[in-house]
């Protein structure tokens, strides 16, 4: 599903974001990406969704070489990747329902199909009874679950999360990770960037550690 072949990313200011990364995450695997602040986690995620281009090497997503991807095909790539952010990035002038519906509207789903998909996604994260509320009326954990519902509403085969539990307490963090595990159990490839080493260790999944842009370790915890 995800393959990096000798990938490096150097920014115009001279910062080396990634250096010679070789990595393969097969379809339907769940893995964690960790490392200190500035280790390259966000850069790696941005390369996967084509927000950045590598300076060297090749990035492959679902068999597609992103180097040969036309600019106007990038939105099609992103429709197949759900992304969950630490700060939710919800629209507070819209209801919970409308926030989750947004990716479907952009992708051109029919107005008859959208309500069914949105409510199924909200039900999955336990927020079906909150669909008419503003995100501002929700707790931080509930807002994060709205972000997850929005990321998976069109059933993408790949789900990325960038520090999704960074602002949550341990109990809520475990709840969010349980949701990611449930999506993985039905075949979704899941890659989570996180600093929470104790939570990661409890999950018993593959852990990919970056240090100063290099791949330091790649192990599966037992």
C-alpha positions as CSV (number, residue, x, y, z in Angstrom):
1,X,0.0,0.0,0.0
2,X,2.8,2.5,1.0
3,X,6.3,2.2,-0.4
4,X,9.2,4.5,-0.1
5,X,12.3,3.7,-2.2
6,X,15.4,5.8,-1.2
7,X,13.2,8.8,-0.4
8,X,14.9,12.1,0.7
9,X,13.3,15.5,1.2
10,X,15.4,18.6,1.5
11,X,13.6,21.9,2.0
12,X,14.6,25.2,0.3
13,X,16.0,26.5,3.6
14,X,18.4,23.6,3.7
15,X,16.6,21.5,6.3
16,X,16.8,17.8,5.6
17,X,13.3,16.5,6.4
18,X,14.0,12.9,5.3
19,X,17.1,11.1,4.2
20,X,17.2,7.9,2.2
21,X,14.1,6.3,3.6
22,X,13.2,2.7,2.4
23,X,9.9,1.6,3.8
24,X,7.0,-0.7,2.9
25,X,3.7,-0.9,4.7
26,X,1.6,-3.6,3.1
27,X,-2.2,-3.4,2.6
28,X,-4.3,-3.9,5.7
29,X,-1.5,-3.3,8.1
30,X,-1.6,-1.0,11.1
31,X,1.6,0.8,12.0
32,X,2.8,3.6,14.3
33,X,5.3,6.3,13.2
34,X,7.2,7.9,16.1
35,X,10.3,10.0,16.8
36,X,11.2,13.3,18.4
37,X,9.8,16.6,17.3
38,X,11.3,17.4,13.9
39,X,12.3,13.8,13.2
40,X,10.4,13.8,9.9
41,X,7.0,12.3,10.8
42,X,4.9,15.1,9.3
43,X,7.1,15.3,6.2
44,X,6.6,11.5,5.6
45,X,2.8,11.9,5.9
46,X,2.8,14.9,3.6
47,X,4.7,12.9,1.0
48,X,2.1,10.2,1.1
49,X,-0.8,12.7,0.4
50,X,1.3,14.5,-2.2
51,X,1.4,17.8,-0.2
52,X,5.2,17.6,-0.7
53,X,7.4,16.1,-3.4
54,X,10.6,14.1,-2.6
55,X,13.9,15.6,-3.5
56,X,15.1,12.1,-4.4
57,X,13.6,8.6,-4.5
58,X,10.2,7.3,-5.3
59,X,6.9,7.2,-3.3
60,X,4.3,4.6,-4.2
61,X,0.8,4.5,-2.9
62,X,-1.5,1.7,-3.8
63,X,0.7,0.8,-6.8
64,X,0.7,4.4,-8.0
65,X,4.1,6.1,-8.4
66,X,3.5,9.6,-7.2
67,X,6.3,11.0,-9.3
68,X,4.3,10.3,-12.4
69,X,1.0,11.6,-10.9
70,X,-0.5,14.5,-12.8
71,X,-1.3,17.5,-10.7
72,X,-5.0,17.3,-11.6
73,X,-5.0,13.7,-10.4
74,X,-3.9,14.6,-6.8
75,X,-7.5,15.1,-5.6
76,X,-8.3,11.6,-6.8
77,X,-5.4,10.2,-4.8
78,X,-6.5,12.0,-1.7
79,X,-10.1,10.7,-2.0
80,X,-8.6,7.3,-1.2
81,X,-6.7,8.5,1.9
82,X,-8.5,9.5,5.1
83,X,-6.5,12.0,7.2
84,X,-7.0,12.8,10.9
85,X,-5.3,15.8,12.4
86,X,-4.4,16.7,16.0
87,X,-6.3,19.9,15.9
88,X,-9.4,18.4,14.2
89,X,-9.6,21.2,11.5
90,X,-13.4,21.2,11.8
91,X,-15.6,24.0,10.5
92,X,-17.3,25.6,13.4
93,X,-19.8,27.5,11.3
94,X,-21.3,24.1,10.2
95,X,-23.0,21.3,12.0
96,X,-21.3,18.0,12.9
97,X,-23.3,16.4,10.0
98,X,-22.1,19.0,7.5
99,X,-18.5,18.6,8.6
100,X,-18.6,14.9,8.0
101,X,-20.5,15.3,4.7
102,X,-18.0,17.7,3.2
103,X,-15.6,15.1,1.6
104,X,-18.7,13.4,0.0
105,X,-19.9,16.7,-1.4
106,X,-16.5,17.5,-2.9
107,X,-16.3,14.0,-4.4
108,X,-19.7,14.5,-6.1
109,X,-21.8,11.9,-4.2
110,X,-25.5,12.2,-4.8
111,X,-27.6,14.1,-2.2
112,X,-29.6,10.9,-1.6
113,X,-26.5,8.9,-0.8
114,X,-24.8,11.4,1.5
115,X,-27.1,11.2,4.5
116,X,-26.9,7.4,4.7
117,X,-23.1,7.5,4.5
118,X,-22.7,10.4,7.0
119,X,-25.0,8.7,9.6
120,X,-23.2,5.4,9.2
121,X,-19.9,7.1,9.8
122,X,-21.1,9.0,12.9
123,X,-22.7,5.9,14.3
124,X,-19.3,4.1,14.0
125,X,-17.7,6.7,16.2
126,X,-20.6,6.9,18.6
127,X,-21.9,10.4,17.7
128,X,-25.0,9.8,15.7
129,X,-27.0,11.7,18.3
130,X,-24.8,14.8,17.8
131,X,-25.3,15.3,14.1
132,X,-27.2,18.6,14.4
133,X,-24.9,20.2,17.0
134,X,-22.0,22.6,16.3
135,X,-18.6,21.2,16.9
136,X,-18.0,24.0,19.4
137,X,-20.6,22.3,21.7
138,X,-18.5,19.1,21.8
139,X,-15.7,18.0,24.0
140,X,-12.2,17.6,22.7
141,X,-12.6,13.9,22.4
142,X,-15.9,14.2,20.6
143,X,-14.4,16.7,18.2
144,X,-11.6,14.3,17.4
145,X,-14.2,11.6,16.7
146,X,-16.0,13.9,14.3
147,X,-12.6,14.3,12.5
148,X,-12.3,10.5,12.3
149,X,-15.8,10.2,11.0
150,X,-15.1,12.7,8.3
151,X,-11.8,10.9,7.4
152,X,-13.5,7.5,6.9
153,X,-16.9,8.6,5.6
154,X,-16.0,7.6,2.0
155,X,-14.4,4.4,3.2
156,X,-10.9,5.0,2.1
157,X,-8.5,2.1,1.9
158,X,-5.8,4.1,3.7
159,X,-6.1,6.1,6.9
160,X,-3.4,8.5,8.2
161,X,-3.4,10.2,11.6
162,X,-1.0,12.9,12.7
163,X,-0.8,13.0,16.5
164,X,-4.5,12.3,16.9
165,X,-4.3,11.9,20.7
166,X,-1.9,14.8,21.4
167,X,-4.5,16.9,23.2
168,X,-6.4,14.1,24.9
169,X,-6.2,12.4,28.3
170,X,-5.1,8.7,28.5
171,X,-8.6,7.3,28.6
172,X,-9.8,9.3,25.5
173,X,-6.5,8.5,23.8
174,X,-7.1,4.7,24.3
175,X,-10.7,5.2,22.9
176,X,-9.4,6.9,19.8
177,X,-6.8,4.1,19.2
178,X,-9.5,1.5,19.6
179,X,-11.4,3.2,16.8
180,X,-8.3,3.0,14.5
181,X,-7.9,-0.7,15.4
182,X,-11.5,-1.4,14.5
183,X,-11.0,0.2,11.1
184,X,-7.9,-1.8,10.6
185,X,-9.7,-5.0,11.4
186,X,-12.0,-4.5,8.4
187,X,-9.0,-4.1,6.1
188,X,-8.1,-0.4,6.2
189,X,-4.4,0.3,6.2
190,X,-3.7,2.6,9.1
191,X,-0.6,4.7,9.8
192,X,-0.6,6.8,13.0
193,X,2.1,9.3,13.9
194,X,2.4,9.7,17.7
195,X,4.7,10.7,20.5
196,X,2.7,8.5,23.0
197,X,5.2,5.7,23.5
198,X,3.4,4.0,26.3
199,X,0.1,3.9,24.4
200,X,2.0,2.7,21.2
201,X,3.6,-0.1,23.2
202,X,0.2,-1.3,24.5
203,X,-1.1,-1.6,21.0
204,X,1.1,-4.5,19.8
205,X,1.6,-3.2,16.3
206,X,4.5,-2.3,14.1
207,X,6.5,0.8,15.3
208,X,8.6,2.8,12.8
209,X,10.9,5.2,14.5
210,X,12.5,8.2,12.8
211,X,15.5,10.2,14.0
212,X,16.7,13.4,12.3
213,X,15.1,12.3,9.1
214,X,16.5,8.8,9.0
215,X,14.8,5.4,9.7
216,X,16.2,4.5,13.2
217,X,14.1,1.4,14.0
218,X,11.3,-0.7,12.4
219,X,9.9,-3.3,14.8
220,X,6.7,-5.1,15.7
221,X,6.1,-5.1,19.5
222,X,5.0,-8.2,21.2
